[in-house]
């Protein structure tokens, strides 16, 4: 699940798999417990979690993409009723856990961004390397498509998205060209959008692919990704049992900053007080029973050189881990 639009190598290799398992199972595999893969995708991480907790550890898997959920259901079928899958975005973690009658859990994983089937299937509209409709919805059963979002925006708003969510230095120039192309009726595919961006950028301003940042920004807007992440980060820590760990893999700086800041606030929560879901600054001391957390990753964990060589999508991955300690 990466913000770059590079197709994933085959067979699928979940990013930072070994590191995730070492954080979720300190000291090595052990049976039992309940853990959550909040972005279950193809089931790569989930399979490792279930293997490490055999024979009776359980897993709740969430995904907003019904296609990914179907693939993970097939991949994880060997684990039988130890697996509970829910069609939901990770922002609805509370409702998803309530749906399967699970309270607190021993670990939660969120692997952010786009999954391989989404990138590889042209009809999903995520990749500029394959021409398809301007869709970009992680859940194709709901919400507005990228084409619909672009149809109702204006140049100023679009430039703001490209600047804020794509960190695109040429945001104004690209936005103007996109709106002009839209108004001429030329913006009818991902290939057409990528071509507009290509033409808008001078050669010296081009990065790994001229359309990368524009597609990232639109995808974030279409799926409301940063708001979804903020909601998830507000809910997930309270669902951890004592000793439980929250692992988040981010692939671009916007996500990583949100995770870093939220973890820092949670680690400082005893001096701020706890309001049941989020620390607040109005309290001068924690109440009895307030949860406490510690950050286990002073710096984000990145993939080894061997993994980066083997799996290029891991190059931008950053893992941060938080533990509930009381």
HUGI-V861456 format. One record per residue. N is the residue number from 1. RES is the residue in one letter. PHI is phi as a letter, one per 30 degrees, with the letter a starting at -180 (999 if undefined). NEAR is the number of other C-alpha atoms within 8 Angstrom. Layout:
n res phi near
N RES PHI NEAR
N RES PHI NEAR
This chain:
n res phi near
1 X 999 10
2 X b 12
3 X d 9
4 X d 7
5 X c 11
6 X d 6
7 X e 7
8 X d 9
9 X d 8
10 X c 5
11 X d 4
12 X d 7
13 X b 8
14 X d 7
15 X d 9
16 X h 9
17 X e 9
18 X d 6
19 X d 7
20 X d 9
21 X d 11
22 X d 10
23 X d 10
24 X d 9
25 X b 10
26 X d 7
27 X j 5
28 X j 7
29 X e 8
30 X a 8
31 X d 10
32 X i 10
33 X i 10
34 X b 11
35 X b 12
36 X b 12
37 X c 14
38 X d 15
39 X b 14
40 X d 15
41 X h 11
42 X d 9
43 X i 12
44 X d 11
45 X d 10
46 X e 12
47 X d 9
48 X d 10
49 X d 11
50 X d 13
51 X d 8
52 X d 12
53 X c 14
54 X d 10
55 X c 7
56 X b 9
57 X d 12
58 X c 13
59 X b 14
60 X c 14
61 X c 14
62 X c 17
63 X a 16
64 X d 12
65 X c 11
66 X d 9
67 X d 6
68 X d 12
69 X d 17
70 X d 8
71 X d 11
72 X d 12
73 X d 10
74 X d 7
75 X d 9
76 X c 12
77 X e 8
78 X d 5
79 X c 8
80 X h 7
81 X d 5
82 X d 10
83 X c 12
84 X b 10
85 X c 9
86 X b 10
87 X d 10
88 X a 11
89 X d 12
90 X d 14
91 X d 9
92 X c 9
93 X e 13
94 X e 9
95 X d 7
96 X d 11
97 X d 11
98 X d 9
99 X d 7
100 X c 7
101 X h 6
102 X c 8
103 X c 7
104 X d 8
105 X b 14
106 X c 13
107 X a 13
108 X b 15
109 X b 11
110 X b 11
111 X c 10
112 X d 11
113 X j 9
114 X c 10
115 X c 9
116 X d 9
117 X d 7
118 X d 11
119 X d 15
120 X d 9
121 X c 9
122 X e 12
123 X d 7
124 X d 14
125 X i 17
126 X c 14
127 X c 12
128 X d 14
129 X d 6
130 X b 10
131 X d 11
132 X a 11
133 X d 12
134 X d 13
135 X c 11
136 X i 13
137 X d 14
138 X d 9
139 X c 9
140 X d 8
141 X c 4
142 X a 6
143 X i 8
144 X d 9
145 X d 11
146 X d 13
147 X d 11
148 X d 8
149 X d 10
150 X d 9
151 X d 7
152 X c 6
153 X c 8
154 X b 8
155 X d 10
156 X d 8
157 X d 8
158 X d 10
159 X d 13
160 X d 9
161 X d 12
162 X d 16
163 X d 12
164 X d 9
165 X c 10
166 X c 12
167 X h 8
168 X c 10
169 X d 5
170 X c 8
171 X e 11
172 X d 9
173 X d 9
174 X d 13
175 X e 13
176 X d 10
177 X d 11
178 X d 12
179 X d 10
180 X d 8
181 X d 11
182 X e 11
183 X d 7
184 X d 7
185 X i 7
186 X c 8
187 X c 10
188 X c 10
189 X a 11
190 X d 15
191 X d 11
192 X d 10
193 X d 12
194 X d 11
195 X d 8
196 X d 12
197 X d 14
198 X e 9
199 X d 7
200 X d 9
201 X c 12
202 X d 7
203 X e 5
204 X d 4
205 X c 6
206 X d 9
207 X c 5
208 X e 5
209 X a 6
210 X e 11
211 X d 10
212 X e 11
213 X d 11
214 X d 11
215 X d 12
216 X d 12
217 X d 13
218 X d 12
219 X d 12
220 X d 11
221 X d 9
222 X e 14
223 X c 9
224 X h 8
225 X d 9
226 X d 9
227 X d 7
228 X d 11
229 X d 12
230 X d 9
231 X d 9
232 X d 12
233 X d 10
234 X d 9
235 X c 12
236 X e 12
237 X e 9
238 X d 9
239 X d 10
240 X d 16
241 X d 9
242 X e 8
243 X i 10
244 X d 14
245 X b 14
246 X c 13
247 X c 14
248 X b 12
249 X c 11
250 X c 13
251 X b 14
252 X b 9
253 X d 7
254 X d 8
255 X d 11
256 X d 11
257 X d 8
258 X d 10
259 X d 11
260 X e 9
261 X d 8
262 X d 9
263 X d 10
264 X d 9
265 X d 9
266 X d 12
267 X d 11
268 X c 9
269 X e 14
270 X e 12
271 X d 8
272 X c 14
273 X j 16
274 X b 15
275 X c 7
276 X j 6
277 X b 8
278 X b 8
279 X d 12
280 X b 10
281 X d 7
282 X d 6
283 X d 9
284 X c 8
285 X a 8
286 X d 12
287 X d 7
288 X e 4
289 X i 5
290 X e 10
291 X d 10
292 X b 11
293 X b 13
294 X b 10
295 X d 11
296 X c 8
297 X b 9
298 X e 5
299 X b 5
300 X d 8
301 X d 8
302 X c 10
303 X d 13
304 X d 6
305 X e 6
306 X d 7
307 X d 10
308 X d 12
309 X d 7
310 X d 6
311 X b 12
312 X e 10
313 X d 13
314 X d 11
315 X d 9
316 X c 9
317 X d 14
318 X b 12
319 X c 11
320 X b 14
321 X b 12
322 X b 13
323 X b 12
324 X d 15
325 X c 10
326 X a 9
